[in-house]
């Protein structure tokens, strides 16, 4: 399958799951999905660790959109790995940002890509020749650019 076919397949998968993706975006953008957990980072509350669950829900939804055999890009996977699978330990309070900032970073990157697939899933009927930056970023996520 050539690159254009893979791009078409990705957009078709996004469109097929758009209602589900929109609900997820609404949920993760809500007070309890984003506002409160990010505040917990700055308040140094262990509750920021709960963002990992939300992040992985987004990542799994993004992975499910990938054309067959297509992986998410290495850079994204590294960010997700650094910001997931963490368990709070009291000694993390001594170096709070070191332990928790990767959790917030992973959440923001995953959220950005969810926002972009929803935006372009709603706006595009077919992959364009002139790429908007957000769609180009989505193609990079799937190693299609």
Residue pairs with C-beta under 8 A, 6 or more apart in sequence:
1 9
1 67
3 144
4 127
6 67
6 70
6 142
6 144
7 127
7 139
7 144
8 126
8 127
9 67
9 68
10 65
10 66
10 67
10 70
10 127
10 138
10 139
10 142
10 144
11 120
11 121
11 124
11 126
11 127
13 64
13 65
13 66
13 67
14 21
14 65
14 117
14 120
14 121
15 121
17 61
17 64
17 65
18 118
18 121
18 122
20 61
21 61
21 114
21 117
21 118
21 121
22 118
24 57
24 58
24 61
24 114
25 114
25 115
25 118
27 33
28 34
28 54
28 57
28 58
28 111
28 114
29 111
33 54
34 107
34 111
36 47
37 47
37 48
37 50
37 51
37 54
37 107
38 48
38 51
38 104
38 107
40 46
40 47
40 48
40 50
41 48
41 100
41 101
41 103
41 104
44 93
44 96
46 88
48 100
48 103
48 104
49 86
49 87
49 88
49 100
49 103
51 103
51 104
51 106
51 107
52 83
52 84
52 85
52 86
52 103
52 106
52 107
54 107
55 80
55 83
55 84
55 103
55 106
55 107
55 110
56 84
58 107
58 110
58 111
58 113
58 114
59 72
59 80
59 110
61 114
62 72
62 110
62 113
62 114
62 117
62 141
63 72
65 117
65 142
66 72
66 142
67 142
67 144
70 142
70 143
70 144
71 77
71 143
72 141
72 142
72 143
73 140
73 141
73 142
73 143
76 109
76 113
76 141
79 102
79 105
79 106
79 109
80 106
80 109
80 110
82 102
82 105
82 106
83 102
83 103
83 104
83 105
83 106
83 107
84 103
84 106
86 99
86 100
86 102
86 103
92 99
92 100
112 137
113 137
113 138
113 141
116 134
116 135
116 137
116 138
117 138
119 134
120 132
120 134
120 135
120 138
124 135
127 135
128 135
131 139
131 145
136 145
139 145
